[in-house]
Amino acid sequence: MYSNISKEHGKDAFKHEFSARSVTHRTEFEELKFDNCTYAIFNIPGLIEADQTRVDLNKREIDHAFSKRPNSLIIYVFGHQNGRIRDEDAVSFNAINKAYPLNIKSLLLVVNSLPADRPKTYEGEVMLMLQDIIQVAVAPER
């Protein structure tokens, strides 16, 4: 759901790479201190895989993450291709939300790697699309 949180030293906390197969197989987390608060940032495997054995293992890893921090802020990162939200991200979000119903007050939706010169109407269009995907009103707070 969320990865590539940088440590203070500029080093990525979680492994990421260009790969034909999934990269994250085990739940891992980094604790970060910010304004006298400690945050645990988890990197968990995805729920959608071609290999059912991998899906079953990933479910156990996701359960493990939620058991460690049951009251969490969930950051779900959507990717895009030329501005279009990727279908597999919408399918994955809905699968995770069905398996682990997410409280909208604890949910932060992010669209990753947007160009600075995107159309002014893009954010509004994406918010409406995300509302359709998650079936809940989305607020534009940043």
C-alpha positions in Angstrom: 0.0 0.0 0.0 2.8 2.5 0.8 6.5 2.2 0.2 9.7 4.1 -0.4 9.6 6.2 2.8 13.0 7.9 3.0 15.0 7.8 6.1 16.8 10.9 7.4 19.9 9.8 5.6 18.3 9.8 2.2 18.2 6.0 2.0 15.0 4.3 1.1 13.5 2.5 4.0 11.9 -0.2 1.9 13.2 -2.2 -1.1 11.8 -1.2 -4.4 12.8 -2.2 -7.9 11.6 -2.6 -11.4 10.5 -6.2 -11.5 8.1 -8.5 -13.4 7.2 -10.1 -10.1 6.2 -8.5 -6.8 9.0 -7.2 -4.7 7.4 -7.1 -1.2 6.8 -10.5 0.3 7.1 -9.9 4.0 5.5 -7.1 6.1 8.1 -4.7 7.3 7.9 -1.3 9.0 10.0 1.7 9.9 9.3 3.9 12.9 9.7 7.6 12.3 9.7 10.4 14.8 8.0 13.6 13.7 6.9 16.5 16.0 7.3 14.4 19.2 5.1 11.6 17.7 6.3 8.2 16.6 4.8 6.8 13.4 5.1 3.2 12.1 5.2 3.2 8.3 4.4 -0.3 7.0 5.3 -1.8 3.6 3.0 -4.7 2.9 2.6 -7.0 0.0 -0.3 -6.5 -2.4 -3.4 -8.6 -2.3 -3.7 -9.1 -6.1 -1.2 -11.6 -7.6 -1.5 -14.1 -10.5 -0.3 -16.9 -8.1 -2.9 -17.9 -5.6 -0.3 -19.3 -3.2 1.3 -15.8 -3.2 -2.1 -14.2 -2.5 -2.6 -16.5 0.5 0.8 -15.7 1.9 0.2 -12.0 1.3 -3.1 -12.1 3.2 -1.2 -13.5 6.2 1.3 -10.7 5.9 -1.4 -8.0 5.7 -3.1 -9.6 8.8 0.2 -9.3 10.6 0.5 -5.6 9.8 -3.1 -4.9 11.0 -2.6 -6.9 14.2 0.6 -4.9 15.0 -1.2 -1.5 14.6 -5.0 -2.0 14.5 -5.8 1.7 14.7 -3.9 3.0 11.7 -4.0 5.7 9.1 -4.0 3.8 5.8 -2.3 5.5 2.9 -3.3 3.9 -0.4 -1.2 4.9 -3.3 -2.7 4.7 -6.8 -0.5 4.7 -9.8 -1.5 6.2 -13.1 -0.6 5.8 -16.8 -0.8 9.1 -18.7 -3.1 10.4 -16.0 -5.5 7.5 -16.0 -5.8 5.6 -12.7 -4.6 2.1 -13.3 -7.4 -0.5 -13.3 -5.3 -2.9 -11.3 -5.0 -0.3 -8.5 -8.7 0.1 -8.3 -9.3 -3.7 -8.2 -6.6 -4.1 -5.6 -8.1 -1.3 -3.4 -11.5 -2.8 -3.6 -10.2 -6.3 -2.7 -8.3 -4.9 0.3 -11.3 -2.8 1.4 -13.5 -5.9 1.1 -11.1 -8.1 3.1 -10.3 -5.3 5.6 -13.1 -2.6 5.7 -11.2 0.7 5.8 -12.6 3.6 7.9 -12.8 6.6 5.5 -11.6 8.8 8.4 -8.4 6.7 8.6 -7.8 6.6 4.8 -5.5 8.8 2.8 -5.6 8.3 -1.0 -2.6 9.3 -3.0 -2.0 9.4 -6.8 1.7 8.9 -7.3 4.1 10.7 -9.6 1.8 13.3 -11.1 3.4 15.9 -13.4 3.5 19.5 -12.2 2.0 20.6 -15.5 -1.2 18.5 -15.4 -4.5 20.2 -16.4 -6.2 22.3 -13.7 -9.3 20.1 -13.9 -7.3 16.9 -13.2 -7.6 16.8 -9.4 -11.4 17.3 -9.5 -11.8 14.6 -12.1 -9.7 12.2 -10.2 -11.5 12.9 -6.9 -14.8 12.0 -8.7 -13.3 8.9 -10.1 -11.9 7.9 -6.7 -15.3 8.4 -5.1 -16.8 6.0 -7.7 -14.0 3.5 -6.9 -14.4 3.6 -3.1 -18.1 4.5 -3.0 -17.5 7.2 -0.4 -17.2 11.0 -0.8 -13.6 12.1 -1.1 -12.4 15.5 0.4 -9.7 17.5 -1.4 -7.6 18.2 1.8 -3.9 18.0 1.3 
